[in-house]
Amino acid sequence: MEWFDIGVNLLDKRFEPIEVLQRAADKAVNKVCVISSDLKESSKAQSFVENTVSPCSVYYTAGVHPHQADHASEQDLLKLKQFCADKSMVAIGECGLDFNRNFSTPENQLAVFEAQLKIAAENHQTVYLHERDAFEPQIALLKRYLPDIPSAIVHCFTGTRAQLDAYLELGCYIGITGWVCDDKRGADLQDAVKAIPLQRLLLETDAPYLFPKNVRPRMKNNEPCCLPHVGEKVAELTQKSLETIARQSYQNALSAFRIKC
């Protein structure tokens, strides 16, 4: 079996990246996508991918997280367009809306998100989506732009069945994390996972966050090496074999990111 972790905060200060990637490779997690929250972090991810000999294949996203929208400049958006020429940059994001704590104003979030959707459409790039407490305005923008965007990935989905259905209707891929392994807090997600078509399922750790509760003994931080445990829970819930979940989610990731192997 091979696994593709489609969301890792690999450059987090808690990680020694090469050690993390080696532990991932030891568990057959042989492809990893490093996610970015702003253009500075995107540049660091690009440099890491270009200059590191890794036991895994490593890709990255470039974009502006909604928390950083107040600080995004026109120069950042121009830089984002330049990232689109890099084949290791597989998606624009994290981008989207987060009205939960409003670290950036809703007005700036909407403007920066729409700007990134335009860049994705113009440059034929996948979008990597974040959303919290902003579902309706996010869906409204996606309906306008997704027809011209090759793929959309809903990162760390924890929403309702109705929200899942809305994303699926737009053709989105759905990213499932270790949240699904929490039998108490993740009960709604466990129910929703059963309704995800296998062709739309993606798996991610969002490491170092969202540690899967079915990992024993507990590690200090969540890591990509824990991804098979997320797969195990999804297999249990969907009554599919672990091999099926691994194979389908891996192929879906290649398709969503438009990676040719």
N, C-alpha and C positions, 0 to 999 in steps of 0.2 A: 504493500500500500504506500501511496505517496500523499502528502498533505500540502496544502497551500494556505498559509496564514495571511489573510488579506488585510490585516490591520494591526500593526505593531508600532508602539512609540519607542523605537529602538534606541534613539539618541537621548532618551531620558537619563538623567544623571545617576539614577539607581543602577544602571546597566553597564557592564563591560561588554560591548557589542559582540566581539568575536567569540567570547565565551558563551554568550547567549545563543549565537548562531550555531556553534558547535553542538550545544545540547539539543538544539532544534533538529539538526541533521541526524543526530544519534537516534531520534525518534521518528525519522522519515519525514519530518517537516522540511522539505527541501526547496521550498519557494516561500519567500516572505516579502510583504509589501510594507515599507516604512511610511507612515503617515505623517503629514506636516500640518502645522497650524498657522504658519505665516511664511512669507517669502524668505526670511532669514533662515528659518528652519529648513525650508525647501532647499536652499543653497547648501546647507550642511549635509542634508540627505544626498543631494547630487554628488557632492564631493566624496562622501563615504562610499557610495556605490561605485564611483569611477576609480577610486584609489585603494580599494580594499580587496584583498584576496580572501574570499569567503567560502566556507564549506557549503553554503546554500546559494541559490540564485536570489539576488536581492533587487527589488524594484522600489520605486518611491512615488509618492504623490506630491503635487505642488499646488498651493492655494492659500486662501485666507479663511480661517475658521471664523464663525460669527462672533466669537468673543473678541477677535482682533479687528473687527470691521472699523472701529473708530480710528484706528491707526493706519489703515490702508491708504496708500497714495496712488496717484496716477502712474508714478514710476513703478510701483509694485505691480500694477496691472500690465504695464509694458513688459516687465520682467517675466510675468507669468506667460505671456505670449511667446517669449523666447524659450521657456522651458518646453513648450510644445514640440520643439524640434528634437528633443532628446528622447531616444527610444526607450530608455530606462524609466522615464517619467510616464506612468501608465494611467494616471487619472488626475483631474483637477479637483483639489479638495484637501482637507475637509472643507467643504463649503455648505452653506445652508443658513438656517435660522435657529436662534436659541433665545426665546423670550422668557425663560425660566428665571434667570437672574439679571439679564440685560447688562452684561459687562460692556456691551456696546449698545448704542441706541437702536431701537427697532428700525428707524429710518435709515441709518447707515447700514445696518445688516441687510435690509432689503436691497439697497442700492448696490452694495458690494456683491451680494449673491447674484443679482441679475447680471451684473457685469461679468462675473465668472461664467454664468450660463451662456452668455453671448460669446465669450472667448472659446468655450467648449464647442459650441455650435460652429463657429467660424473655422476652428482648427480640427474638427472631427475628433474630439477627445471625450473619453469617458468622464463622468462626474462622480465624485465620492461624497456622499451626502450625510450631513449632520442635521438633526432636528430635535428640538425639545420645546414643548408647549407652544408650538407655532405651526401646527400641522396644516391648517386651512390655508394660510398665506403661502406656505411652502408648496403645497399641492397646486395652488393656482398658478404659481410661476413655472412649476414643472410642466404643467399642461401646455403652457405657451412655448416652451423651449425644447422639451424632450423629443418632439418629432424630428428635430434637426441634430440630435445628439446620439452617438452610436450606442451608448450604454449608460445606465445609472445604477449605482450601488447604494443601497440604504445601509449605512454603517451602523452597527450596534442597534439593531431593531429591538425595541422593547414595547412597542405600541399595542393597540387593540386589534381585534380581528377585522373590524371595519377599516382601520388604517392600513392594515396589511392588504386587504382586498383592493383598496384604492391604489396602493403602490404597484401591486401586481397588474392591475388594469392598465397602468402606464408602461408595463414591460420591465419594471425594475428588478434587479437582483436584490436578495435580502440577506444581510450579514447577521449571523447568529453568534453570540459570544457565550462565555461561561455563565452569564446571567441565567441561561436556560437550565443550569445545573442546580439552581437554588429552588428546592421544592416548595418553599414558603413564598418568598418574594417573587419568584419567577413562574408562579402557577399560570398566570394569564399568557405569558410567553410560551409556556409548554403547550398550552392548548392551541395557540396560533401556529406553532411550528408544524403541527399535524396537517395544516392547510397549505403549507408552502409546496408548490410543485417542485419536484426534485431538480428540474431544469433551471430553477431560480434560486437554489440554495447555495449560500456561501458561508464559510466558517472563518472565524477570527478570534483572536484572544483579546485585542485591545490592551495588550500587555504594556506596562506592569499592572494595569487595573483589572477588575472583574475576575478575580481568581475563581476557577471552577471548584465548587464545593465537593465534587467527587474525586478530587486528587488527594491521595494519602501517601506519605505524610505531607502536610502543608509546606510549601516552599515559602521563602521570604517574600518573593514577588511572583506574580503571574508571568509566565514566559511562553514563547511559541512552542516549546516542548510539551506544553500542557494541551495543545490543540486536539490531539487524539481523544482526550477525555471529553471535550465538547462534542466531538463526533460520536462517541459512545452514547452520550445522553440523547442526541438527536436520533441515533439508530434505535434506541429503546423506545422513544416516543413515537417514531414513525413506523416501527415494526419492519424496518429494513435492515439488511446486514451491514455491519461496519464497513465491509469492503465496498458496498454500494455507495454508502455515504461518502467515503473517502474518494472514490473514483469520480462520482458525479460532482461533488463540490470542487474538486481539483480541476476538472474539465470546465466547469462553469467559470472558475476564476480566470483560466486562460482566455475564455471567450469574452468575459466582461472587460478584462484589461487589454484584449486584442493582442495577446502574446502568442507568437508562432514558435513552436518547438519542433 
